[in-house]
Amino acid sequence: MSLGTARSEDRVEIGAPAKLNLALLVGPVRPDGFHEIASLMLPITLSDRVIVERTPGAGLDVVCDVAPGADNLAAKAIRELGERLDRAFEVRVTIEKRVPSGGGLGGGSSDAAAALLAVERLFSLDLSVKVLYDVAAAVGSDVPFFLWPGPQLAMGRGQVLKDVPLPALHLVVAIPDIGLSTAAVYRWRDEDAEVTLKEFAPRARLLASRAQAAETTRDVAALVANDLEPSVVMRKHKVGELLERLRSAGALTAAMTGSGAAVFGVFATEEKALAARAAAAPARAWYVTDLQPGEPKRAPAKGRGKPPA
């Protein structure tokens, strides 16, 4: 499955992949109001498609079935870029949604990153990595992750990133027919468990070292964890039931991604994953693989690298 870029003089199309939090450790609340986290994040081949077209004289417009108009994160990213460059970008952004919204899969953040990079290419801006990163970070905690292909460790509030080499993975993503509020899920976690920096810091360091050393699918499966999951499962039984369905279908491990309600299972082979996808019914489910650096959705221009972690 290709998630590459198509470009003409007046139009750029870019794939915007979903992400999985293979591991999500949640620490105390930071002075800025966000929780400290340590997460192993992976872009996957379930993706939206973002199309950006020049529309001289027509202003900025976002066409999207889920969140159209000025409040879409893609619109916010383009406005943020325009403010930093002191120019207006008159474009129409069309987002063809395939990534379910509200599932913890990062679709809105990925769309924003795709729109940002599409505008860069459409107008031949040749932006520095710092400008790209700063604009993305101003839009949302997950947006910088989607500027670069491949798995990454995310620290801080999710914006401190470090590349991690992982083996190819076979995954099933499934989502129950419920919606969850990210703010509510983090509040449940705070209510259910007192997390101290002393507990969080050594767990974060261990995740980082074990992720860097992972060589096999089973190594990766051993890392899978989500500190938000117990609080959600306790209150939303459909999430727990779907996790058990994946485990019973042969998953090496299964967990919720992000703040939910989407879940995923890690499988030893494509055949086992495809069988598990069928077993997840009636929940919507997809067989996906990780988005390998060899098939990038979009990469910064040659010679660029992300800001150091």
C-alpha positions in Angstrom: 0.0 0.0 0.0 1.5 3.3 -1.1 1.1 6.4 1.0 3.2 8.6 -1.2 2.7 12.0 -2.7 1.2 13.1 -6.0 1.9 16.6 -7.2 1.0 19.0 -10.0 1.5 22.7 -10.4 -1.7 23.5 -8.5 -2.4 20.4 -6.5 -0.6 18.1 -4.0 -2.0 14.9 -2.6 -0.4 13.2 0.5 -1.3 10.1 2.5 -1.9 10.7 6.2 -1.5 7.5 8.2 -3.0 6.6 11.6 -0.7 5.9 14.5 -0.7 3.3 17.3 0.7 3.8 20.7 2.4 0.5 21.1 3.3 1.7 24.6 1.8 4.6 26.5 3.1 5.4 30.0 1.4 8.3 31.8 3.2 10.4 34.4 2.2 13.4 36.6 0.6 16.6 35.4 3.2 19.1 34.1 3.1 22.8 34.9 1.6 23.5 31.5 -1.4 21.3 32.4 -0.5 18.3 30.2 0.5 14.9 31.5 4.1 13.7 31.2 4.2 10.7 28.9 6.5 8.2 27.4 5.2 6.5 24.3 6.4 4.2 21.6 4.4 5.4 18.5 4.1 3.7 15.2 2.6 5.0 11.9 0.5 2.4 10.2 -1.0 1.8 6.7 -4.5 2.8 7.6 -4.6 6.3 6.2 -6.5 9.3 5.1 -5.8 11.2 1.9 -5.2 15.0 2.1 -5.5 17.0 -1.1 -4.4 20.7 -1.2 -5.2 22.9 -4.2 -4.5 26.5 -5.0 -7.7 28.6 -4.9 -6.5 32.2 -5.6 -9.0 34.8 -4.2 -11.1 32.1 -2.4 -9.3 32.1 0.9 -8.7 29.0 3.0 -11.3 26.2 3.1 -11.2 22.7 4.5 -13.6 20.1 3.1 -14.0 17.1 5.5 -16.9 14.9 6.4 -15.8 14.8 10.1 -14.6 18.3 10.9 -15.0 20.8 8.0 -14.0 24.5 8.1 -11.8 26.7 10.1 -11.7 24.5 13.3 -10.1 21.6 11.5 -6.5 21.0 12.7 -5.4 21.2 9.0 -6.8 24.7 8.8 -5.1 25.6 12.1 -1.7 24.3 10.8 -2.0 26.4 7.6 -3.0 29.5 9.5 -0.1 29.0 12.0 2.3 28.7 9.1 0.9 31.8 7.4 1.3 33.8 10.6 4.9 32.8 11.0 5.7 33.6 7.3 3.5 36.7 7.3 1.5 35.5 4.2 -1.9 34.0 3.5 -2.3 30.7 1.8 -5.4 30.5 -0.3 -6.1 26.8 -0.7 -8.8 24.3 -0.5 -7.9 21.3 1.7 -9.9 18.1 1.0 -9.6 15.4 3.5 -10.8 11.9 2.4 -11.3 10.2 5.8 -10.6 6.5 6.3 -9.1 6.7 9.8 -11.9 6.6 12.4 -12.2 9.8 14.4 -12.2 9.8 18.2 -10.5 6.5 18.5 -7.0 7.5 19.7 -5.5 6.9 16.2 -4.3 10.4 15.6 -6.2 11.0 12.3 -6.7 14.7 12.8 -3.1 15.3 13.8 -1.9 13.4 10.8 -4.2 15.3 8.5 -2.7 18.6 9.9 0.9 17.4 9.3 0.0 16.3 5.8 -1.7 19.7 5.0 1.4 21.5 6.4 3.8 19.6 4.2 1.5 19.8 1.2 1.4 23.6 1.4 5.2 23.6 1.7 5.5 21.6 -1.5 2.7 23.4 -3.4 4.3 26.8 -2.8 8.0 25.5 -2.9 8.7 27.0 0.5 11.7 24.9 1.4 11.0 25.3 5.1 13.6 24.5 7.7 13.0 21.6 10.0 12.7 23.9 12.9 9.9 25.9 11.3 8.0 22.7 10.4 8.4 21.3 13.8 7.5 24.6 15.6 4.3 25.0 13.5 3.3 21.4 14.1 3.9 21.6 17.8 1.8 24.8 18.1 -1.1 22.9 16.5 -1.1 19.8 18.8 1.0 17.4 20.8 0.9 14.5 18.2 1.3 16.6 15.1 5.2 16.7 15.0 5.3 12.9 15.1 3.6 12.7 11.7 6.2 14.9 9.9 8.6 11.9 9.7 8.0 8.3 8.8 8.8 5.3 11.0 8.4 4.4 14.7 9.5 7.0 17.3 9.7 7.3 21.1 7.7 10.3 22.2 8.5 12.0 25.5 7.5 15.1 27.4 3.9 15.9 26.4 4.6 13.9 23.2 6.7 16.4 21.3 10.2 15.2 22.1 10.8 12.6 19.5 13.5 10.0 18.9 13.7 7.4 16.0 13.5 3.7 17.0 14.2 0.8 14.7 11.6 -1.9 15.0 11.0 -5.1 13.1 8.1 -5.3 10.6 4.8 -6.0 12.3 1.4 -7.5 11.5 -1.4 -5.8 13.3 -5.2 -5.7 13.6 -6.9 -2.4 14.6 -10.5 -2.6 15.8 -12.8 0.0 17.2 -16.0 -0.5 19.3 -19.1 1.6 18.6 -18.4 4.1 21.5 -16.8 7.5 21.7 -14.4 8.6 24.4 -13.2 12.1 25.5 -9.4 12.3 25.8 -9.8 14.8 28.7 -12.2 12.4 30.5 -9.9 9.4 30.0 -6.9 11.2 31.6 -9.2 12.4 34.4 -10.3 8.8 35.1 -6.6 7.8 35.2 -5.8 10.5 37.7 -8.8 9.4 39.8 -7.9 5.7 39.8 -4.1 5.9 40.4 -1.8 8.3 42.0 1.2 8.6 39.7 4.4 10.1 41.0 7.5 11.2 39.1 9.5 8.7 41.0 7.4 5.8 39.6 7.2 7.2 36.1 10.8 8.2 35.3 12.4 4.7 35.7 9.6 3.1 33.7 10.1 5.6 30.9 13.9 5.0 30.8 13.2 1.2 30.7 10.8 1.6 27.8 13.3 3.6 25.9 16.2 1.1 26.4 14.0 -1.9 25.6 12.5 -0.3 22.5 16.0 0.4 21.1 17.0 -3.2 21.7 13.8 -4.8 20.2 14.7 -7.2 17.3 11.7 -9.5 17.0 7.9 -9.3 17.0 7.9 -10.9 20.4 10.3 -8.3 21.7 7.9 -5.6 20.5 4.9 -7.5 22.0 6.6 -7.5 25.4 6.7 -3.7 25.3 2.9 -3.2 24.7 1.2 -1.4 27.5 -1.2 1.5 28.1 -1.6 3.2 31.4 -5.0 4.6 30.4 -6.4 1.2 29.5 -7.5 -0.1 33.0 -9.5 3.0 33.7 -11.3 2.8 30.4 -12.0 -1.0 30.6 -13.4 -0.5 34.0 -16.0 2.0 32.7 -16.4 0.9 29.1 -16.8 -2.9 28.9 -17.0 -3.0 25.1 -13.3 -2.0 25.0 -12.3 -4.9 27.3 -14.5 -7.3 25.4 -12.8 -6.4 22.1 -9.4 -6.8 23.6 -10.3 -10.3 24.8 -11.6 -11.1 21.3 -8.2 -10.2 19.8 -6.3 -12.2 22.4 -8.6 -15.2 21.9 -8.0 -15.0 18.1 -4.3 -15.5 18.6 -2.8 -12.1 19.3 0.6 -12.2 21.0 -0.7 -9.2 22.9 -3.4 -6.6 22.6 -3.9 -3.1 24.0 -5.9 0.1 23.7 -4.2 2.8 21.6 -3.9 6.4 22.9 -7.0 7.4 24.9 -9.1 4.9 23.0 -11.5 3.6 22.1 -9.6 1.8 19.3 -7.6 -1.3 20.3 -5.0 -3.3 18.4 -3.4 -6.8 18.5 0.1 -7.8 17.5 0.2 -11.1 15.5 3.0 -13.4 14.5 1.9 -13.7 10.8 -0.3 -12.0 8.3 -2.5 -15.1 8.1 -3.2 -15.0 11.9 -3.9 -11.3 11.7 -6.4 -11.7 8.8 -8.2 -14.4 10.7 -8.4 -12.2 13.8 -9.7 -9.3 11.8 -12.7 -11.5 10.8 -13.2 -12.6 14.4 -13.4 -9.0 15.6 -16.9 -8.6 13.9 -19.2 -6.9 14.5 -16.6 -4.2 15.4 -15.0 -2.4 12.5 -11.5 -3.9 12.1 -8.5 -3.5 9.7 -5.4 -5.5 9.0 -2.5 -3.1 8.9 1.3 -3.2 8.9 3.7 -0.6 10.2 4.7 2.2 7.8 8.3 1.4 7.1 10.8 4.1 6.3 11.3 2.4 2.9 7.8 3.4 2.0 7.4 6.9 3.5 4.2 8.8 3.5 6.2 11.9 3.2 9.7 12.7 4.2 11.5 16.0 4.8 13.7 17.2 1.9 17.1 15.4 1.4 19.7 16.4 4.0 17.2 17.4 6.7 16.7 15.7 10.0 14.3 16.2 12.8 15.2 18.4 15.8 17.3 16.4 18.3 15.5 14.7 21.2 
